Amino acid sequence: MVKKNNSNEINKDSLDLKSHLDASFDYDNIKVSEELINKTLEAIKNSNNKEVLEEDNPKVTPFKKKSNKWVSTRRVAAAAAVLILFVAGYRVIDGGLGGKKSDQNFTMESAKDEVSILNKTESDNGSVEDFDISNTGVAENEFNTQGVQEEIVGITSDTAEFDKQDNSLTILVANTFSSLYSINPEQVKELTIENKAGVIKTQMDTKEGTISIINILDEQKLTITDIEDFEWSYKVLILTGEKEGLTILVGNGIEILVGEEASSRYIVDDIEGLKNKLEEFFNTMP
Amino acid sequence: MFEEKEVYDIETLMRKYGNDVLRTAYMYVKDSHLAEDIFQDVFIKVNQKLSTFQGNSSIKTWIIRITINTCKDYIKSAWNQRVVPMSEYQENILTSDNDFTAVEKEEDNKIIRKMVMDLPDKYKDVLLLVYYQDMTISEAASVLKIAEGTAKSRLSRAKEKLKLYLEGRI
């Protein structure tokens, strides 16, 4: 038997937290009711029945991954990011590293256009993962998943313009927020920010607010990381539809969630600077 | 001597540890209806995984670990953040002067609860496990999968923060 009050045990102080909390819960009637127990037992029973059904009829009720268009959207976004990297890299190699500063305007808009084109095609076709990028000058590179030839997507809209640009894309926009995540500020329906104290503010002018947030994030370069100990200080929720949008957690790094799926964590060069800017923005919100 | 593996009945577990689960969930999701949803999820998981429970910790510790993980998964999901829970604080209707004392005390309890709920998760985790669930530092560290030293320092920091928050309020 393990002695409860071992040497590591901290002497419970005079605050008597448990009794305060319990009294508060009792007062607000936050306790398990018979109804809740019965509902839960019912839910457990249904859950058991479902499992039995799945075991008995694997063909009738096959395991199906939770339908979530965001999963495929993320794949497409990732493929688009790779595409942008590749095209930009190709341009750099093809044209040398020199160039005019004015030509760096390729950056976000072109990247976003490409991502949005890909996303659009994906939504039109369900799971298009086959891109012919011949018009970008890298025809020999084709992403072909499972041999599915559902539709060939030609990135044509920006090609002419793109070709006129000087080859000075230099080093890439692919690791900025905008290049990884495509958000059209015009389509944002809800923008809220929560700080770690639990204060939630909603931006009324969603377009202006979204642009500001994107600008703040784009000042940093995002480098993917696998840190586990993540604490957020600000939670930015940008919704473009009922179940569409991004959650951006900013703390000791950045975590970006697309829809209901956990996405990626990043580190940035100046996280404190980013948090300060977010705080400034947060403070300006009504 | 062989020790027989204890057989647990889900309803018994619900009745015995239900309040711990529900109230712990409430401290994270800050809404009683959401806490009830978490409660259901937790006991569905407990029922599903009961056969895999090894008995390395107490059954309560195991259930609370599932509760905290479920809450964190829930909080992490963007869509659950869209609905801002209505404040559940009710206005007190004072019918006589004698009610003031009781109300005042209740307000103190609510302030303490709010302060604990508003702590950053890493401090709240360890504070709730040790002070509310009566776990040892070692048990809390095991539930949270952190080193005992880390748990101890977080607890100490949590207490400092709480005292700081409460200074002058009560």
HADDOCK unambig.tbl for C-alpha pairs under 7 A between the chains (distance, minus, plus):
assign (segid A and resid 4 and name CA) (segid B and resid 136 and name CA) 6.53 0.50 0.50
assign (segid A and resid 8 and name CA) (segid B and resid 137 and name CA) 6.22 0.50 0.50
assign (segid A and resid 9 and name CA) (segid B and resid 136 and name CA) 5.69 0.50 0.50
assign (segid A and resid 9 and name CA) (segid B and resid 137 and name CA) 5.91 0.50 0.50
assign (segid A and resid 17 and name CA) (segid B and resid 131 and name CA) 6.36 0.50 0.50
assign (segid A and resid 17 and name CA) (segid B and resid 132 and name CA) 6.82 0.50 0.50
assign (segid A and resid 18 and name CA) (segid B and resid 131 and name CA) 6.23 0.50 0.50
assign (segid A and resid 18 and name CA) (segid B and resid 132 and name CA) 4.92 0.50 0.50
assign (segid A and resid 20 and name CA) (segid B and resid 109 and name CA) 5.01 0.50 0.50
assign (segid A and resid 21 and name CA) (segid B and resid 109 and name CA) 6.33 0.50 0.50
assign (segid A and resid 21 and name CA) (segid B and resid 113 and name CA) 5.82 0.50 0.50
assign (segid A and resid 23 and name CA) (segid B and resid 109 and name CA) 6.83 0.50 0.50
assign (segid A and resid 24 and name CA) (segid B and resid 106 and name CA) 6.60 0.50 0.50
assign (segid A and resid 24 and name CA) (segid B and resid 109 and name CA) 5.29 0.50 0.50
assign (segid A and resid 24 and name CA) (segid B and resid 110 and name CA) 5.76 0.50 0.50
assign (segid A and resid 30 and name CA) (segid B and resid 32 and name CA) 6.74 0.50 0.50
assign (segid A and resid 31 and name CA) (segid B and resid 19 and name CA) 5.56 0.50 0.50
assign (segid A and resid 31 and name CA) (segid B and resid 22 and name CA) 6.87 0.50 0.50
assign (segid A and resid 32 and name CA) (segid B and resid 18 and name CA) 6.04 0.50 0.50
assign (segid A and resid 32 and name CA) (segid B and resid 19 and name CA) 5.65 0.50 0.50
assign (segid A and resid 40 and name CA) (segid B and resid 40 and name CA) 5.22 0.50 0.50
assign (segid A and resid 44 and name CA) (segid B and resid 44 and name CA) 5.37 0.50 0.50
assign (segid A and resid 196 and name CA) (segid B and resid 120 and name CA) 6.92 0.50 0.50
assign (segid A and resid 197 and name CA) (segid B and resid 118 and name CA) 5.89 0.50 0.50
assign (segid A and resid 198 and name CA) (segid B and resid 118 and name CA) 6.74 0.50 0.50
assign (segid A and resid 247 and name CA) (segid B and resid 78 and name CA) 5.85 0.50 0.50
assign (segid A and resid 259 and name CA) (segid B and resid 78 and name CA) 6.82 0.50 0.50
assign (segid A and resid 260 and name CA) (segid B and resid 77 and name CA) 5.77 0.50 0.50
assign (segid A and resid 260 and name CA) (segid B and resid 78 and name CA) 6.10 0.50 0.50
assign (segid A and resid 260 and name CA) (segid B and resid 79 and name CA) 6.60 0.50 0.50
